[in-house]
Amino acid sequence: MTKAATLLAAEEGANPLIPHTFELVVGIFSFFVVLFVVGKILVPRIQKTLGERADAIEGGIKRAEEAQAEAQALQQQYRDQLAEARHEAARLREEAREQAAQIKAELREEAQAEARRLVEAAHAQIEADRQAAFAQLRTEIGRLSTDLAGRIVGESLEDEVRQSRIVDRFLDELESTPQAVR
């Protein structure tokens, strides 16, 4: 078969590498039809699809950048709120410390005032007891002095006015004597 094809081609006298005119016209026409279909129908669709893809990618990138910027803004807002909360907590702790110190000082002052009041009351009670004891002692000394003076003098000192004068004079003399004698 190959011999037959070679013989036929040799008989025609045509070069097998050069196509016939009819084949050339049909090939060129088919090429332009395919070129037209590809150029007018397929290329715009492909470009449209590629453009949509590029827009989708760019839009996705833009949306991602916007989302990232929003996330950073939210993160900064969170940090600001956290810093403000920490500052507020520190301020509240300081206020609590100040209030505790103030309450402590007030309680200390109240305790000291109560202690002073108790000491003053104790001093007043001691002074009252001393005065009462002194008055009782004075009365007892006066009675004993009168009895003693009555025995020494040999007369009754039952007159209260005279008895009172004698006791007062005796006690005044006793109080005016130097401390060494006591």
Stockholm file with secondary structure:
# STOCKHOLM 1.0

chainA/1-182         MTKAATLLAAEEGANPLIPHTFELVVGIFSFFVVLFVVGKILVPRIQKTLGERADAIEGGIKRAEEAQAEAQALQQQYRDQLAEARHEAARLREEAREQAAQIKAELREEAQAEARRLVEAAHAQIEADRQAAFAQLRTEIGRLSTDLAGRIVGESLEDEVRQSRIVDRFLDELESTPQAVR
#=GR chainA/1-182 SS CHHHHHHHHHHHTCCTTSCCHHHHHHHHHHHHHHHHHIIIIIHHHHHHHHHHHHHHHHHHHHHHHHHHHHHHHHHHHHHHHHHHHHHHHHHHHHHHHHHHHHHHHHHHHHHHHHHHHHHHHHHHHHHHHHHHHHHHHHHHHHHHHHHHHHHHHSSCCCCHHHHHHHHHHHHHHHHHSCTTTC
#=GC SS_cons         CHHHHHHHHHHHTCCTTSCCHHHHHHHHHHHHHHHHHIIIIIHHHHHHHHHHHHHHHHHHHHHHHHHHHHHHHHHHHHHHHHHHHHHHHHHHHHHHHHHHHHHHHHHHHHHHHHHHHHHHHHHHHHHHHHHHHHHHHHHHHHHHHHHHHHHHHSSCCCCHHHHHHHHHHHHHHHHHSCTTTC
//
